[in-house]
Amino acid sequence: MNIIFTILLWISYFVTLYLGVYWLLTYFEKYSEFKNEKSKIRLSEFPYVSVIIPTYNEENCIKQTAESVLALNYPREKLELIMVNDGSTDNTLEVMEQLKKRYSKRNIRIISHKNMGKAASMNKAIWRAKGEYFACLDADSTVDRNNLRKMIAMFQKDSTLAIVTPAMKVKEPKTWLQKFQRLEYITSLFFMRIMGHFDMIYVAPGPFSVYKKSIVKKLGGFEIGNLTEDMEIAYRMQRHHYKIRQCFDAYVHTIAPKSLRELYKQRNRWYKGGLINFVKYRNIFFNPKYGDFGMFMMPVVLSLYIFSLMALGFTSYFTINPIWHSLRDLFLIRFNIIPHIKDFLAFNFNINILNITFSRFSMLALILGMSFALLYIAHRNAKESIRRYGVLHLVPYTFFYFVILSAFVFIILTQTLIGAKQQKW
């Protein structure tokens, strides 16, 4: 058993180092390009754009979200807001109607129907939207004023683009769990920027991804019933060789889950939907026809699930196993702990409780150093200070947060295998 765990551990070390070095080398290769990259807000023309906000029981945040759209630095006559009420059971529809009445001079439409899920809500809105482009905005997110100009400018610069994705940040993190997610989002923002330069983006985030409407309609709209419709549409775009890029400074601020229960609910949908979409588009996996997306990104997506399970297994083995042996030894000496107490007081005890050898320690130190380097670079990329919300949470983020996510992956994979029912939202 020890041999098996050791082999798997060193495989995980190798893959982790390989990916870390890959991202670092790619960043340095693209450094001058990233440094000189600037977003344009001056447009040659202003195409009509529809912003769609699908909602389900969002009475507490729909007002702020809608008003951030209405405050966009974009000609009013070229912008319409479509709010979709997907069978909400709270006062979401009433808040929408109040907003429409308050901003009666703006182009605002409301669609209300029975609960059908986000994808169905989006499709209804797309087929009624007047815009040449449309943006999807989750009801728990807000956008910066110049985002739409920046993103439309990218379409005008490259007519082959089908989707431009935003740069997502966590809005005003307060709890440690939200601060963990802030670090996770900032790191993902950096990776997404690199992925875009190699046509490897595999998800178009719900908070303010902008689409060319004609292409989405040509592909049949969003897939109804898919748990992660924003990921499925990105996979479908890749399969049809359409391009997706990130607007690196089109910042969208989203409310992160405050509790473990809320986080699990969110990740349950993300991870389960991601697995289902991977299986659906498995023909892209290691297929050179799809370039870096098929040969690199798809294997990386699969490895996230595999190494999450391995991380959980390693954590359990290298913590529970020594504790179990210690308890067994105590049982054999009938729990006579007096000698152990004497050794402790005399500083004569074994600190290698987790069975960490020098080679393992060296490798972990190398991986840890590289992780902090990537985290630092990611903060620079996001124009954020790593100390903005303190530094104490960096330690549990590094050592415990991803163990929690790995546990989520294990539970979710188990649920998927037994066919557990999943909610629409």
C-alpha positions as CSV (number, residue, x, y, z in Angstrom):
1,M,0.0,0.0,0.0
2,N,2.8,2.4,0.9
3,I,4.5,1.7,-2.5
4,I,1.2,2.5,-4.4
5,F,0.7,5.7,-2.5
6,T,4.3,6.8,-3.0
7,I,4.1,6.2,-6.8
8,L,0.8,8.1,-7.0
9,L,2.2,10.9,-4.9
10,W,5.3,11.4,-7.1
11,I,3.0,11.3,-10.2
12,S,1.0,14.1,-8.7
13,Y,4.2,16.0,-7.9
14,F,5.3,15.7,-11.5
15,V,2.0,16.8,-13.0
16,T,1.6,19.7,-10.6
17,L,5.1,20.9,-11.3
18,Y,4.6,20.5,-15.1
19,L,1.4,22.5,-15.1
20,G,2.9,25.2,-12.8
21,V,6.0,25.5,-14.9
22,Y,3.9,25.6,-18.1
23,W,1.8,28.5,-16.8
24,L,4.8,30.4,-15.5
25,L,6.8,30.0,-18.8
26,T,3.7,30.9,-20.8
27,Y,3.3,34.1,-18.7
28,F,6.9,35.1,-19.3
29,E,6.7,34.3,-23.0
30,K,3.6,36.6,-23.3
31,Y,4.8,39.1,-20.7
32,S,5.5,42.0,-23.1
33,E,2.2,41.3,-24.9
34,F,0.3,41.4,-21.6
35,K,2.1,44.4,-20.4
36,N,1.3,46.4,-23.6
37,E,-2.2,45.1,-23.9
38,K,-4.8,47.8,-23.4
39,S,-8.6,47.8,-23.7
40,K,-10.2,50.2,-26.1
41,I,-13.3,52.2,-25.1
42,R,-13.5,54.3,-28.3
43,L,-15.6,52.4,-30.8
44,S,-15.9,52.9,-34.6
45,E,-19.6,52.2,-34.2
46,F,-22.1,51.2,-31.5
47,P,-24.0,48.0,-32.4
48,Y,-27.3,47.3,-30.6
49,V,-26.7,45.2,-27.5
50,S,-29.2,43.3,-25.4
51,V,-28.3,42.5,-21.8
52,I,-30.2,39.6,-20.4
53,I,-30.6,38.9,-16.6
54,P,-32.2,35.5,-15.9
55,T,-33.5,35.3,-12.4
56,Y,-35.0,32.9,-9.9
57,N,-35.8,34.3,-6.4
58,E,-33.4,37.3,-6.7
59,E,-35.5,40.0,-5.0
60,N,-32.6,41.1,-2.8
61,C,-30.1,41.7,-5.6
62,I,-31.9,42.2,-8.9
63,K,-32.2,46.0,-8.4
64,Q,-28.5,46.5,-7.9
65,T,-27.6,44.3,-10.8
66,A,-30.1,45.9,-13.2
67,E,-28.9,49.4,-12.2
68,S,-25.3,48.5,-12.9
69,V,-26.5,47.7,-16.5
70,L,-28.4,50.9,-16.9
71,A,-25.3,52.8,-15.7
72,L,-23.1,51.3,-18.5
73,N,-21.2,53.8,-20.5
74,Y,-23.0,53.0,-23.7
75,P,-25.6,54.9,-25.8
76,R,-29.0,54.4,-24.3
77,E,-30.7,54.0,-27.7
78,K,-28.3,51.1,-28.5
79,L,-28.9,49.2,-25.3
80,E,-31.8,47.2,-24.0
81,L,-32.2,45.3,-20.8
82,I,-34.3,42.1,-20.7
83,M,-35.1,40.7,-17.2
84,V,-36.4,37.2,-17.2
85,N,-38.4,35.9,-14.2
86,D,-38.1,32.1,-14.2
87,G,-41.1,31.3,-12.0
88,S,-39.8,33.0,-8.9
89,T,-41.7,32.4,-5.7
90,D,-40.6,35.6,-4.0
91,N,-41.1,39.3,-5.0
92,T,-38.6,39.3,-7.9
93,L,-41.2,40.1,-10.5
94,E,-42.6,43.0,-8.4
95,V,-39.1,44.5,-8.1
96,M,-38.6,44.1,-11.8
97,E,-41.8,46.0,-12.5
98,Q,-40.8,48.7,-10.1
99,L,-37.5,49.1,-12.0
100,K,-39.3,49.3,-15.3
101,K,-41.6,52.0,-14.0
102,R,-38.8,54.0,-12.4
103,Y,-36.7,53.9,-15.6
104,S,-39.6,54.3,-18.0
105,K,-37.5,56.1,-20.6
106,R,-35.0,53.2,-20.9
107,N,-35.3,50.1,-23.1
108,I,-36.4,47.6,-20.5
109,R,-38.5,44.5,-21.1
110,I,-39.7,41.8,-18.7
111,I,-40.3,38.2,-19.6
112,S,-42.1,36.0,-17.0
113,H,-42.9,32.3,-17.2
114,K,-43.1,29.2,-15.1
115,N,-39.9,27.7,-13.8
116,M,-38.0,26.2,-16.7
117,G,-34.3,26.7,-15.8
118,K,-31.7,29.3,-16.8
119,A,-31.0,27.9,-20.3
120,A,-34.7,28.1,-21.2
121,S,-34.9,31.6,-19.8
122,M,-31.9,32.7,-21.9
123,N,-33.3,31.1,-25.1
124,K,-36.6,32.9,-24.7
125,A,-34.8,36.2,-24.3
126,I,-32.4,35.6,-27.1
127,W,-35.2,35.0,-29.6
128,R,-36.8,38.3,-28.6
129,A,-33.7,40.3,-28.2
130,K,-33.1,43.1,-30.7
131,G,-29.3,43.3,-30.3
132,E,-26.7,42.1,-32.7
133,Y,-24.8,41.1,-29.5
134,F,-26.2,40.0,-26.2
135,A,-24.7,39.6,-22.7
136,C,-25.8,37.3,-20.0
137,L,-25.6,38.7,-16.5
138,D,-26.3,36.6,-13.4
139,A,-28.5,38.4,-10.9
140,D,-26.0,38.3,-8.2
141,S,-23.3,40.3,-10.1
142,T,-22.6,43.9,-11.1
143,V,-20.6,45.3,-14.0
144,D,-18.1,48.2,-14.3
145,R,-19.2,51.1,-16.4
146,N,-16.9,50.7,-19.4
147,N,-17.1,46.9,-19.7
148,L,-19.5,46.8,-22.6
149,R,-17.4,49.2,-24.7
150,K,-14.2,47.2,-24.0
151,M,-15.8,43.9,-25.0
152,I,-17.5,45.2,-28.1
153,A,-14.2,46.7,-29.1
154,M,-12.7,43.2,-29.1
155,F,-15.4,42.0,-31.5
156,Q,-14.7,44.9,-33.8
157,K,-11.0,44.2,-33.7
158,D,-11.5,40.4,-34.4
159,S,-14.6,39.6,-36.4
160,T,-14.0,35.8,-35.9
161,L,-14.8,36.1,-32.2
162,A,-18.0,34.4,-31.0
163,I,-17.8,35.1,-27.2
164,V,-15.9,37.6,-25.1
165,T,-15.7,36.6,-21.4
166,P,-15.3,39.0,-18.5
167,A,-12.8,39.2,-15.6
168,M,-14.6,37.9,-12.6
169,K,-13.9,39.1,-9.1
170,V,-15.5,38.4,-5.7
171,K,-17.5,41.3,-4.5
172,E,-16.5,42.7,-1.0
173,P,-15.4,39.4,0.6
174,K,-16.1,39.4,4.3
175,T,-15.8,35.9,5.6
176,W,-12.7,33.8,5.3
177,L,-14.5,31.5,2.9
178,Q,-15.3,34.4,0.6
179,K,-11.7,35.5,0.9
180,F,-10.6,32.0,-0.2
181,Q,-12.9,32.3,-3.2
182,R,-11.5,35.7,-4.0
183,L,-8.0,34.2,-4.3
184,E,-9.4,31.4,-6.4
185,Y,-11.2,33.8,-8.7
186,I,-8.1,36.0,-9.2
187,T,-6.0,33.0,-10.0
188,S,-8.6,31.7,-12.5
189,L,-8.7,35.2,-14.1
190,F,-5.0,34.9,-14.8
191,F,-5.3,31.4,-16.2
192,M,-8.3,32.4,-18.4
193,R,-6.3,35.3,-19.9
194,I,-3.6,32.8,-21.0
195,M,-6.1,30.3,-22.2
196,G,-7.7,32.9,-24.4
197,H,-4.4,33.5,-26.2
198,F,-4.3,29.8,-27.1
199,D,-8.0,29.3,-27.9
200,M,-8.4,27.1,-24.8
201,I,-11.3,28.8,-22.9
202,Y,-13.8,26.1,-21.9
203,V,-16.4,28.2,-20.0
204,A,-18.2,31.5,-20.7
205,P,-19.1,32.7,-17.2
206,G,-22.7,33.7,-16.5
207,P,-21.7,37.1,-15.1
208,F,-21.5,39.2,-18.3
209,S,-20.1,37.1,-21.1
210,V,-20.9,38.8,-24.4
211,Y,-22.0,36.7,-27.4
212,K,-22.5,37.3,-31.1
213,K,-26.2,36.5,-31.3
214,S,-26.2,35.1,-34.9
215,I,-23.7,32.4,-33.9
216,V,-25.6,31.3,-30.8
217,K,-28.8,31.1,-32.7
218,K,-27.1,29.2,-35.5
219,L,-26.0,26.6,-32.9
220,G,-29.5,26.3,-31.5
221,G,-29.2,28.5,-28.4
222,F,-28.3,27.2,-24.9
223,E,-28.9,23.6,-24.1
224,I,-32.0,23.2,-21.9
225,G,-31.5,21.0,-18.9
226,N,-27.7,21.3,-18.9
227,L,-26.4,22.0,-15.4
228,T,-23.7,24.3,-16.6
229,E,-25.1,25.8,-19.8
230,D,-22.3,28.4,-19.8
231,M,-19.7,25.7,-20.1
232,E,-21.7,23.6,-22.6
233,I,-22.0,26.5,-25.0
234,A,-18.2,27.1,-24.8
235,Y,-17.5,23.5,-25.5
236,R,-19.9,23.7,-28.5
237,M,-18.2,26.8,-29.8
238,Q,-14.8,25.0,-29.6
239,R,-16.2,22.0,-31.4
240,H,-17.3,24.3,-34.2
241,H,-14.0,26.1,-34.2
242,Y,-15.4,29.5,-33.0
243,K,-13.1,31.7,-31.0
244,I,-13.5,32.8,-27.4
245,R,-11.3,35.4,-25.7
246,Q,-11.3,37.1,-22.3
247,C,-11.4,40.9,-21.9
248,F,-8.7,41.0,-19.2
249,D,-10.0,44.1,-17.5
250,A,-13.7,43.9,-18.0
251,Y,-14.3,43.5,-14.3
252,V,-17.5,41.9,-13.0
253,H,-18.1,41.6,-9.3
254,T,-20.1,38.6,-8.1
255,I,-21.3,37.7,-4.6
256,A,-19.5,34.6,-3.4
257,P,-21.1,31.9,-1.1
258,K,-20.8,32.8,2.5
259,S,-21.1,29.4,4.0
260,L,-19.9,25.9,3.2
261,R,-23.4,24.8,2.5
262,E,-23.8,27.5,-0.1
263,L,-20.4,26.8,-1.6
264,Y,-21.2,23.1,-1.8
265,K,-24.5,23.9,-3.5
266,Q,-22.7,26.0,-6.1
267,R,-19.9,23.6,-6.7
268,N,-22.3,20.6,-6.9
269,R,-23.7,22.2,-10.0
270,W,-20.4,23.3,-11.4
271,Y,-18.5,20.0,-10.9
272,K,-21.3,17.7,-11.9
273,G,-22.1,19.8,-14.9
274,G,-18.4,20.0,-15.9
275,L,-18.1,16.2,-15.7
276,I,-21.3,15.7,-17.8
277,N,-20.1,18.2,-20.5
278,F,-16.6,16.5,-20.6
279,V,-18.3,13.2,-21.3
280,K,-20.6,14.8,-23.9
281,Y,-17.7,16.3,-25.8
282,R,-15.2,13.5,-25.1
283,N,-14.5,13.2,-28.9
284,I,-12.5,16.4,-28.5
285,F,-10.2,14.8,-25.9
286,F,-6.7,14.4,-27.3
287,N,-8.0,15.2,-30.7
288,P,-5.4,17.3,-32.7
289,K,-8.2,18.6,-34.9
290,Y,-9.0,20.9,-32.0
291,G,-5.5,22.2,-31.3
292,D,-4.5,23.2,-27.8
293,F,-8.0,22.9,-26.6
294,G,-8.2,19.2,-27.4
295,M,-4.6,18.3,-26.7
296,F,-3.9,20.3,-23.6
297,M,-7.1,21.8,-22.1
298,M,-9.3,18.8,-22.1
299,P,-6.7,16.6,-20.3
300,V,-6.2,19.4,-17.8
301,V,-10.0,19.5,-17.1
302,L,-10.0,15.7,-16.6
303,S,-6.9,15.9,-14.3
304,L,-8.7,18.4,-12.0
305,Y,-11.1,15.6,-11.1
306,I,-8.5,12.9,-10.8
307,F,-6.1,14.9,-8.7
308,S,-8.8,16.2,-6.5
309,L,-9.5,12.6,-5.5
310,M,-5.8,11.9,-5.1
311,A,-5.4,15.0,-3.0
312,L,-8.2,13.8,-0.7
313,G,-6.7,10.4,-0.6
314,F,-3.2,11.6,0.3
315,T,-4.5,14.0,2.9
316,S,-6.5,11.1,4.6
317,Y,-3.6,8.6,4.3
318,F,-0.8,10.9,5.6
319,T,-2.8,12.3,8.5
320,I,-5.2,9.5,9.6
321,N,-2.6,6.7,9.1
322,P,0.0,8.1,11.6
323,I,-2.8,8.9,14.1
324,W,-4.1,5.3,13.7
325,H,-0.6,3.9,14.4
326,S,-0.2,6.2,17.4
327,L,-3.5,5.0,18.8
328,R,-2.6,1.4,18.1
329,D,0.7,1.8,20.0
330,L,-1.1,3.5,22.9
331,F,-3.5,0.5,23.0
332,L,-0.6,-1.9,23.1
333,I,0.9,-0.1,26.2
334,R,-2.6,0.2,27.7
335,F,-2.6,3.9,27.2
336,N,0.3,4.5,29.5
337,I,1.1,8.0,28.3
338,I,3.5,9.0,31.1
339,P,6.6,8.2,29.1
340,H,5.3,10.2,26.1
341,I,4.7,13.2,28.4
342,K,8.2,12.9,29.8
343,D,9.6,12.8,26.2
344,F,7.6,15.8,25.3
345,L,8.7,17.8,28.3
346,A,12.3,16.9,27.5
347,F,11.8,17.8,23.8
348,N,12.6,14.2,22.9
349,F,9.9,13.4,20.5
350,N,9.5,12.5,16.8
351,I,8.4,15.5,14.7
352,N,7.9,13.4,11.7
353,I,4.3,12.6,12.7
354,L,3.1,12.9,9.1
355,N,5.8,10.7,7.6
356,I,7.2,13.5,5.5
357,T,10.7,12.6,4.3
358,F,13.2,15.2,3.2
359,S,12.6,14.5,-0.5
360,R,8.8,15.0,0.0
361,F,9.4,18.1,2.0
362,S,11.7,19.5,-0.7
363,M,9.1,18.8,-3.4
364,L,6.3,20.3,-1.3
365,A,8.4,23.4,-0.7
366,L,9.1,23.8,-4.4
367,I,5.4,23.4,-5.3
368,L,4.4,25.8,-2.5
369,G,6.9,28.4,-3.7
370,M,5.7,28.1,-7.3
371,S,2.1,28.4,-6.1
372,F,2.8,31.6,-4.3
373,A,4.6,32.9,-7.3
374,L,1.6,32.2,-9.5
375,L,-0.7,33.8,-6.8
376,Y,1.5,36.9,-6.8
377,I,1.5,37.2,-10.6
378,A,-2.3,36.6,-10.7
379,H,-2.8,39.5,-8.3
380,R,-0.6,41.8,-10.5
381,N,-2.6,40.7,-13.5
382,A,-5.9,41.6,-11.8
383,K,-4.4,44.9,-10.5
384,E,-5.0,43.8,-7.0
385,S,-2.9,43.9,-3.8
386,I,-2.3,40.5,-2.3
387,R,-2.6,42.2,1.1
388,R,-5.9,44.0,0.4
389,Y,-8.0,41.8,2.6
390,G,-5.2,40.7,5.0
391,V,-2.8,37.8,4.8
392,L,-3.8,35.4,7.6
393,H,-6.3,33.6,5.4
394,L,-3.5,32.7,2.9
395,V,-2.3,29.8,5.1
396,P,-5.7,27.9,5.4
397,Y,-6.4,28.7,1.8
398,T,-3.2,27.0,0.7
399,F,-3.4,24.0,3.0
400,F,-7.2,23.4,3.6
401,Y,-9.4,25.1,1.0
402,F,-8.6,22.8,-1.8
403,V,-8.9,19.8,0.5
404,I,-12.5,20.9,1.1
405,L,-13.1,21.3,-2.7
406,S,-11.6,17.8,-3.2
407,A,-14.1,16.4,-0.7
408,F,-16.8,18.1,-2.7
409,V,-15.6,16.5,-5.9
410,F,-15.6,13.0,-4.2
411,I,-19.2,13.5,-3.0
412,I,-20.3,14.9,-6.3
413,L,-18.8,12.1,-8.3
414,T,-20.5,9.6,-6.0
415,Q,-23.8,11.4,-6.6
416,T,-23.3,11.4,-10.3
417,L,-22.7,7.6,-10.3
418,I,-25.8,6.9,-8.4
419,G,-27.9,9.3,-10.5
420,A,-28.9,11.8,-7.8
421,K,-31.4,14.4,-8.9
422,Q,-30.0,17.9,-9.5
423,Q,-31.9,21.2,-9.1
424,K,-32.3,23.6,-12.1
425,W,-30.7,26.6,-10.4
